[in-house]
């Protein structure tokens, strides 16, 4: 197709054929996952599996490509589908408006994807996704923490077990080792130390979470989160072109 001619000029017909015939799952459509999805749609991936249970909120607009004022209150998967088809009408899309956990993963991956992009923010769903993919021999690329960082030149690829300056990765390593996993999880991470501390939720919201006060608010910019997403997509494209 005409819209992919320039990509084909760079990659060649053989690699483009592999991309057209590949299935990529993007789990999490927020600041990182949204940009990963954008790149995959524009490069011509034939089938995209997308999973996210959330809706767009005003606080998403500063960094999420799917988030606009007109989209507030709309499901991210709905907005994603519309955007993908506007970019590539021939793309097949499988949507899962669900929370990712041990029970839902077999359904999400009822058709085994060629590669999975993990762009989940929450710890336990991320852990279960990585475990499921590892134990079912599904290639996965995982995003570590993109919040609290400001330096784009500190963003790198590495095995999760070789990362540093990332609290999320540190915590994941500990739990994954308990599950018998100690290598083989490629990821994107930042070598930069966090630039600020997380901010507690407002007091009127903390009461809904009991003694621990609930999740913290993490400062972030669209520059860093988009680079994370683009690098995840780039690695997925490399895998498709090489392996399939």
C-alpha positions as CSV (number, residue, x, y, z in Angstrom):
1,X,0.0,0.0,0.0
2,X,1.1,3.5,-0.8
3,X,1.1,4.7,2.9
4,X,3.8,2.1,3.8
5,X,6.1,2.7,0.8
6,X,8.7,4.8,2.7
7,X,8.9,2.2,5.5
8,X,9.3,-0.5,2.9
9,X,12.1,1.4,1.2
10,X,14.0,1.3,4.5
11,X,13.2,-2.1,5.7
12,X,12.6,-4.0,2.5
13,X,9.7,-6.1,1.2
14,X,10.6,-9.2,3.2
15,X,10.6,-7.4,6.6
16,X,7.4,-5.5,5.7
17,X,5.7,-8.8,4.9
18,X,6.6,-10.1,8.4
19,X,5.2,-6.9,10.0
20,X,2.0,-7.1,8.0
21,X,1.5,-10.7,9.1
22,X,2.4,-10.2,12.8
23,X,0.3,-9.8,15.9
24,X,1.4,-7.5,18.7
25,X,-0.3,-7.1,22.0
26,X,-0.1,-3.7,23.8
27,X,-1.2,-4.1,27.4
28,X,-1.8,-0.7,29.0
29,X,-2.8,2.3,26.8
30,X,-1.5,5.1,29.0
31,X,1.4,7.5,28.5
32,X,3.8,4.7,27.4
33,X,1.5,2.2,25.8
34,X,-0.4,4.8,23.7
35,X,2.8,6.0,22.0
36,X,3.9,2.4,21.5
37,X,0.6,1.6,19.9
38,X,0.8,4.7,17.6
39,X,4.2,3.6,16.2
40,X,3.0,0.0,15.6
41,X,-0.1,1.2,13.8
42,X,1.9,3.6,11.6
43,X,4.5,0.9,10.7
44,X,1.7,-1.4,9.5
45,X,1.4,-4.2,12.1
46,X,-1.4,-6.5,10.7
47,X,-3.1,-7.3,14.0
48,X,-3.1,-5.4,17.3
49,X,-4.4,-6.8,20.6
50,X,-5.1,-4.0,23.0
51,X,-6.1,-4.2,26.7
52,X,-7.0,-1.5,29.2
53,X,-9.9,-1.1,31.5
54,X,-9.6,2.6,32.1
55,X,-11.2,5.8,30.7
56,X,-9.6,9.1,29.8
57,X,-9.3,11.6,32.6
58,X,-8.3,15.2,32.6
59,X,-5.1,14.4,34.4
60,X,-4.1,12.2,31.4
61,X,-3.9,15.0,28.9
62,X,-0.4,16.2,29.8
63,X,1.3,13.0,28.5
64,X,-1.1,10.5,26.9
65,X,-1.5,10.6,23.1
66,X,-5.0,9.2,23.3
67,X,-6.1,11.8,25.8
68,X,-7.9,15.0,24.7
69,X,-10.6,17.1,26.2
70,X,-13.2,15.7,23.8
71,X,-12.2,12.2,25.0
72,X,-12.7,12.7,28.7
73,X,-14.8,9.8,30.1
74,X,-14.4,7.6,27.0
75,X,-12.7,4.2,27.2
76,X,-9.1,4.2,26.1
77,X,-9.7,1.1,24.1
78,X,-12.5,2.8,22.2
79,X,-10.4,5.8,21.4
80,X,-7.5,3.6,20.4
81,X,-9.5,1.5,18.0
82,X,-10.8,4.6,16.3
83,X,-7.3,6.0,16.0
84,X,-5.7,2.8,14.7
85,X,-8.3,2.4,12.0
86,X,-7.9,6.0,11.0
87,X,-4.2,5.3,10.5
88,X,-4.5,1.8,9.0
89,X,-8.0,0.7,8.0
90,X,-6.7,-2.8,7.2
91,X,-5.5,-3.5,10.7
92,X,-7.3,-6.2,12.6
93,X,-7.9,-5.1,16.2
94,X,-8.8,-7.2,19.2
95,X,-10.1,-5.3,22.2
96,X,-10.1,-6.3,25.9
97,X,-11.8,-3.8,28.3
98,X,-10.5,-5.7,31.3
99,X,-8.2,-5.6,34.2
100,X,-5.1,-7.7,33.6
101,X,-4.7,-10.5,36.1
102,X,-4.1,-14.3,36.3
103,X,-7.8,-15.0,35.3
104,X,-8.0,-12.7,32.3
105,X,-4.6,-13.4,30.7
106,X,-5.5,-16.7,29.0
107,X,-8.4,-14.9,27.3
108,X,-6.4,-11.9,26.2
109,X,-3.8,-14.3,24.7
110,X,-6.2,-16.8,23.3
111,X,-4.5,-16.0,20.0
112,X,-0.7,-16.1,20.8
113,X,0.9,-12.8,19.7
114,X,4.3,-12.6,18.2
115,X,5.3,-10.1,20.8
116,X,3.8,-8.4,23.8
117,X,4.4,-4.8,24.9
118,X,4.0,-4.4,28.7
119,X,3.0,-0.8,29.4
120,X,1.1,-1.5,32.7
121,X,1.5,0.9,35.6
122,X,0.2,-1.3,38.4
123,X,2.7,-3.6,40.1
124,X,0.7,-6.9,40.5
125,X,-0.8,-6.9,37.0
126,X,2.7,-6.2,35.5
127,X,4.2,-9.1,37.6
128,X,1.5,-11.5,36.4
129,X,1.8,-10.5,32.8
130,X,5.6,-11.0,32.8
131,X,5.2,-14.3,34.6
132,X,2.6,-15.5,32.1
133,X,4.5,-14.6,29.0
134,X,7.8,-16.0,30.4
135,X,6.2,-19.4,31.3
136,X,4.2,-19.6,28.1
137,X,7.2,-18.7,25.8
138,X,5.6,-15.5,24.6
139,X,8.1,-12.7,23.7
140,X,7.6,-9.7,25.9
141,X,9.2,-6.2,26.2
142,X,8.4,-4.5,29.5
143,X,8.4,-0.8,30.4
144,X,10.0,0.1,33.7
145,X,9.3,3.4,35.5
146,X,9.1,6.4,33.2
147,X,7.7,8.8,35.9
148,X,10.0,11.1,38.0
149,X,12.6,11.2,35.2
150,X,13.6,14.1,33.0
151,X,16.7,13.1,31.0
152,X,15.9,11.4,27.6
153,X,19.5,10.4,27.1
154,X,19.4,8.2,30.2
155,X,16.7,5.9,28.6
156,X,18.2,2.4,27.7
157,X,17.4,-1.1,26.7
158,X,18.5,-3.9,29.1
159,X,17.5,-7.1,30.7
160,X,15.3,-6.3,33.7
161,X,17.8,-8.0,35.9
162,X,20.5,-5.7,34.7
163,X,18.7,-2.4,35.4
164,X,19.5,0.2,38.0
165,X,18.1,3.4,39.5
166,X,14.5,2.1,39.0
167,X,12.5,1.1,42.1
168,X,9.9,-0.6,40.0
169,X,12.5,-2.9,38.4
170,X,14.1,-3.6,41.8
171,X,10.8,-4.7,43.3
172,X,9.9,-6.8,40.2
173,X,13.3,-8.6,40.3
174,X,12.7,-9.7,43.9
175,X,9.2,-11.1,43.1
176,X,10.2,-12.7,39.8
177,X,13.1,-14.5,41.4
178,X,10.6,-16.1,43.9
179,X,8.7,-17.3,40.8
180,X,11.9,-18.9,39.3
181,X,12.6,-16.2,36.8
182,X,16.0,-14.5,36.9
183,X,16.7,-13.4,33.4
184,X,15.3,-13.1,29.9
185,X,12.9,-10.1,30.4
186,X,14.0,-7.3,28.0
187,X,12.9,-3.8,29.1
188,X,13.2,-0.1,28.6
189,X,14.4,1.8,31.7
190,X,16.0,5.0,32.7
191,X,19.5,5.2,34.3
192,X,18.5,8.5,35.9
193,X,17.7,8.7,39.6
194,X,14.2,10.0,40.4
195,X,14.2,13.8,40.3
196,X,11.4,14.3,42.8
197,X,9.5,12.3,45.4
198,X,6.0,11.0,44.7
199,X,3.2,13.3,46.0
200,X,0.6,11.8,48.4
201,X,-3.0,11.8,47.3
202,X,-5.2,14.7,48.6
203,X,-6.5,14.0,52.1
204,X,-10.1,13.6,50.9
205,X,-9.0,10.8,48.6
206,X,-6.6,9.1,51.0
207,X,-9.5,8.0,53.2
208,X,-10.7,5.7,50.5
209,X,-7.5,3.6,50.8
210,X,-7.2,3.1,54.5
211,X,-4.1,3.5,56.5
212,X,-1.6,3.4,53.6
213,X,-3.2,6.4,51.9
214,X,-3.3,4.7,48.5
215,X,-1.2,5.2,45.5
216,X,1.1,8.3,45.1
217,X,0.9,10.9,42.4
218,X,4.0,10.6,40.1
219,X,5.2,13.6,38.2
220,X,5.9,12.9,34.5
221,X,6.3,14.6,31.1
222,X,5.2,13.5,27.6
223,X,8.8,13.7,26.4
224,X,10.1,10.8,28.6
225,X,7.0,8.6,28.5
226,X,6.7,8.9,24.7
227,X,10.3,7.9,24.3
228,X,9.7,4.8,26.4
229,X,6.8,3.9,24.2
230,X,8.6,4.5,21.0
231,X,11.6,2.4,22.1
232,X,9.3,-0.4,23.1
233,X,7.7,-0.3,19.7
234,X,11.1,-0.2,18.0
235,X,12.2,-3.3,19.8
236,X,9.0,-5.1,18.9
237,X,9.6,-4.2,15.2
238,X,13.1,-5.6,15.4
239,X,11.8,-8.9,16.9
240,X,9.1,-9.2,14.2
241,X,11.6,-8.5,11.4
242,X,14.1,-11.0,12.7
243,X,12.2,-13.9,14.1
244,X,9.0,-14.3,12.0
